[in-house]
Amino acid sequence: MNTNQDIIHHLIDISTRQIEVVENHFLKLTSKQIEQASPQNGWSIGQCFAHLNTYSQHYIPLLEATIKKNKDGVPTAFGSGWLGKLFINTVKPENRRKYSAAKKHRPVPNVDGRAELDAFISYSKRLNACLLSSIEKDLNKNRIPISLAKVITMKLGDTYQFIIEHNQRHINQALKNLEIVTES
């Protein structure tokens, strides 16, 4: 089983690559391209990131508070919980099943795409700081309420994996839109 340090560094690597994709592929687009609706009735690039930002608005402050209040200790080897596995597998990019976003996570039709990209980068940097601060935390014991029902919680390690997998799923969606908006 991987150590907390291995898991955390792996997740930081993925999150850092996600930031690089946004900076290298999306920031150079015009506002019109970022906000252009997908021809398949899907979200625009800006809406993909607005959706992700609604999750970050929920999870990042909770992660920061959990890390701050929990003292470092001897972390046990991390193992995903059954609920964490379920949520993570649901949002993994290789899971091709489409899901309707919960109402509170649906982006409005006219988003400020550039602002959403900037917010995503900012949230991702805060996520990386949380990850780095969690190396000596117990990724099993510390729990975070999910965004749809505060009484349901996931392990800290599962929450990190969920956020990063979910981000990748919608970055992939935005990359598909990128091919379309740069052709027109």
Secondary structure, DSSP 8 states (H G I E B T S, - for coil): ---HHHHHHHHHHHHHHHHHHIIIIITTS-HHHHH---TTS---HHHHHHHHHHHHHHHHHHHHHHHHHS-----------HHHHHHHHHH-TT--------GGG---SS--HHHHHHHHHHHHHHHHHHHHHTTTS-TTT-EEE-SS-TT-EEEHHHHHHHHHHHHHHHHHHHHHHHHHHHH-
